Amino acid sequence: MKTRTLGNSNIEVSEIGLGTNYIGGHNFYDAVDEAAGIRIVKQAFELGINFFDTADIYGFGRSEELVGKALGSRKNEVFIATKGGITFAGIKRIGISNRPAYLRQALEASLRRLGRDYIDLYYIHKPDGQTPPEEAYGALLKFKAEGLIRAAGVSNFKLPDLKAALTAGPVDALQSRYNIFQREAEAEILPFCRENRISFIPWGPLAFGLLGGRYTPGLKLPENDWRHRTGLFGKEVFTDNLKVVERLSAFAQKRGVTVPQLAIRWLLHHREIGSVIAGAKHPAQVAQNIQAGGWELTADEITQISALIRPEN
């Protein structure tokens, strides 16, 4: 597994990581299989993934507990990223807080759940719209100086907030939405990350299952399904998105890869990307995602893919 350097740190992360919002993520998915989640984490480690991404809000702490349990004595051999800043009590989400005192409280709770003395990469999950970004991010730099975290980042920060955070000190990573369909990061965020040596970690790299290649026009999501909020499954866009997936599928088949592997490799051709943290619900999906490593797309193939995504261009 190839690695990439995380931001301004000397940390090397596998270019394909594991996103763990399914692992114990009972607040995101129905009928979560915790035993399968543990197998997924172990499978990822055995296949060479050293980068595991979680958050305290995933399962209201349960994801962190299961990731720590699955890795066991190996948990200090890998790179674990987690996030704090979304407030909750028990299994009830309350709001968002970037106050330094709350971030310290959240970090300490994550350390306990993961069974670690430090976190490799700690993110502020979302801006709260009240705490100055430089004050909030400054708290993470204090945690770093104390040895509680090795690298610091922010998630879901727009460019003004990212610039403000940067005034407190170097930002190692920004995690935000980015996939073949949702490319708003390309205009300003990716160039800014490149200029400032900030690793960009995309969430939603497989477009919330759309790039898994298994959805059909007859798909009907449950009314309370979180995917309704992604902007990709509405009546006015879903059919067109499936047509794009169909074109990508034909291209991938000629290339000898799957659509998910193509989508992951497409992201990795951007050098600003530190790692693609693809999620999985089954160990077999991890094994398939791993196959996105070890090869490159040519410049001509990137051009062809762009034409498939936006044929009007």
N, C-alpha and C positions, 0 to 999 in steps of 0.2 A: 504494500500500500504506500503510495507516494504521500509525502507530507508537505505542508506549507507553513511558513513562519507566521505566527499570529502577531499582527500589528508591529509595535515597537519592541515587543518582548523577544526573548530568545527561545520561546516555546514553539515546538513543532507539532502540529496537529494533522491527523490523517485527512486527506482531501475529501473523503467521504466520512461523515459522522453519523450518529444515530440520534434522531429527535425522539423524545420519550413522552410526548403528551398522551400517548395511548397507554403507556406503562403506568397503571394505577389511575389513569385519568377518568375517573367515574363521572366527573362533572362535564366531560366532553363527549363521551361515548356510552352507549347502552351496552350492557352485558360484557363489561371488561373482564377478560380472563387474566387474572394476576399471575397464575402459573405460566401461562404463555408469555406474559410480559417478561418474567424472569428468564425464560428460555431465549427470548429475543436478545436481551442484553448479553447473555453468555455467548450466544451465537456470534453477535457482533464482535465481541472481544476475540473470540477464537479465529475469526476471519481477518483480523488485523486492524479493526477500527479502534482508535485510541481516544476518540473524542465523543463524549456523551453529553447531550444537551437536555437540561430539565428546567424546572421552575417550581417555586413553592406553591403556586396556584394550581398546578397540575394535580388534580385529585386532592387539593387542599393539603399538600405535603406528602400524600401517599406515593407519588411518583419518586420523590427523593428517597423515601424509605426503601422502595423496591429496587431502585438503582443501586443504592448502597448494599442492600442484601444480596442482590445478584452478583455484584462484583466481589463481595466478600474481602478476602485478604488481598485481592488484586486491585482494590480501589485506589491504591497509591501508585499503581503502575500506569494509570490512564489519566486522561485530561477531562475533568468534569466541569461543565459550565452550568450555572443556575442563575435564577433571576429573583429579585425581590422588588417590592414597591406596590403590589396589589394587596390591599388589606383584606383580611378575612378572619372569621371567628368560627371554629368548628368547621362545618361544611356550608357556611354562608359567606358569600362575597360581600364586602362592605363598600369598598371604594379604592382610591389610589392615594398613596402618600410617599413623597420623596424626601420627607424630613429626615435629616441625618440620624436622629435618635431612632426613628422607626426603621430605617435601613439597617442600622446596627442590630436592632432587635430581630429583624427578619433574617439577617445573615447568621446570627448566632443560632437561630432555630433551624436553619438549613444545615449548618454544620452538625448539629445533633442528629438530625434525621439521616444525613449521609454517613454519619459515623466517621467524620474526618476532622483534622485539626486546621485545615485550610481548604479554600475553594480555589481551583485553578483559574477560573474566569467568572467574575461576578458582574452581572448586568443590573442596571436600573431597568425594570420591565417596561414602564411607560412614564412619560412626564405627567405630573399631576396638575400642571397649569397654575400652580401657586408657588412652589419652591423654586427659586432661581436655579437653572440647570447647573451653573458653576458651583453653587453651594451643595447641591445634591451630589454632583460628581466628585467634588472635593472630599466628601465623606468617604467615597470609595478609595480615593488615593490615600486617605488616612488608614483605612483597613489594610491597604497594600503595604504601607510603611510598617504596620504592626505585624505583618506576616500572616494575616488572616486570609488574604487572597494573593494570588500571584499576578493576575492581570485584571484589568477593569474595562468595562464596556457599558454601552447604553443600547436600549432596544426601542424601536418605534419612535425614535427622535427625528423630527423634521430638521431641515438644514439649519434654521436659526438656533434651535435648541442644541444641535450638535456643535455648532460654532461656539455657543456660550459655554458648553461643557468643556470644550477644548481649551478655554482660557484658564481652567483650573489645572490642566496638565494633560499629558498625552493620553489619547483614547486608543485602546488596543483593538476594540471591535465594536461594530455597529450591527445589530441584528434587526432586519426589517423585511417586509414582504417583497419577494421578487421571484418571478417565474416567467415562463414563455408568454403567458397571457398578460400578466400584470407587471409592466416594465417602467413604472413611473420613476424608479430609482436611477434610471439611466441618464436622465437629463442633467441632474446636478449632484446627486448623492454619490454615485460611483466615481465621477471625476474628483470630487472633494476627498473621498476616501483614498484614492490613488495618490493625490498630492500630499496627503498628511499621514500616509502609512497606517491607515486604519483598515483592518481586515473587515470585509463585508460578509456577514453570515446570513444568507437568505432563509427566511421562514416561508412555509408554503411552497417549497421548490417543485412539488408535483401537482400544484394547483388543486390541493385538497382532494386528491384522488382522480381528478379529471384527466390527468396525464398518466394515470395507471392503465388507460386503454380499455377499460372494462365497462364503462358506462354506456347506456343505450338511450335513444330518444324517449323511451317510455319510462325513464327514471322518475320516480316520485319520492321526494324527500319527506320525511315526517314533518309536521308543522313546526315542531320545536327544534329541528335539526340546525346545528350551528352553521352548517354550510350555506344556509340561506343568507347569512351575513357577509359572505365572501365576495359577492358581486359577480360570481361566475355561473350561477345556476338559475338565474331569473329566466322567465319565459322568452324574453326578448333577446337573450344572448346565448342561452344554453345550446340551442340548435346550431348556431354558427360556430360555437366552440367545438362541438362534436365534429363538425366538418374539418376543422383544423386538425383535430386529433387523428381523424381518418387519413388526412394527407401525410401527417407526420408518421403514422403507422406504416404507410406504404414505403416512405423513405427509410424508416428504421429497418424494415424487413430486408430491403436491398442492402443495407449496411451490415446486416447480420446481428442487429441488437434489438432490444425492446424499446417501446416508447419511453418508459421511465428512465432507462439507461441513457437514451438520447437526450432527454430533458435535463438530467443531472450533468451530463458531459457538456451540454450547451452552456449551462451556468458556469462550469469550471473553465471554459475557455476565456472568461474574464479573469484577469490576473488579480483583480481586487478581491475576488472571492477567497476567503480563508478556508472554508469547508462547506460542503453541502450536507446539512443535517436532515437527511430523509428519514421520515418516520416509517413504522412498520407495525402491522397487526399480527404477523406470523413470521417465524424464523426464516421461512423460504423467501420472503420478501427481502430480508437483509442480504441473503446470499445473492439474490438477483441484483440488488442495488450496488453491491460490491463490484459487479461486472462493468460498472460505469468507469472504473479506474483502469489505468494501464494502457490507455490509447488516447488519441487526440483527434479532434475534428480539424479538417483542413480549412483554409480560408475560403475555398470554393464551396465547401459543404456548409459553412456558416452562412454564406450568401444564399445558397439554395434553401436552407431552413428559414431564413428571413422571408424569402418569397412565399414559402408555404404558409407562414404565419400571417403575413400581410400581402396576399396576392395582388391587391390593388396597387401595390408599390412596384 
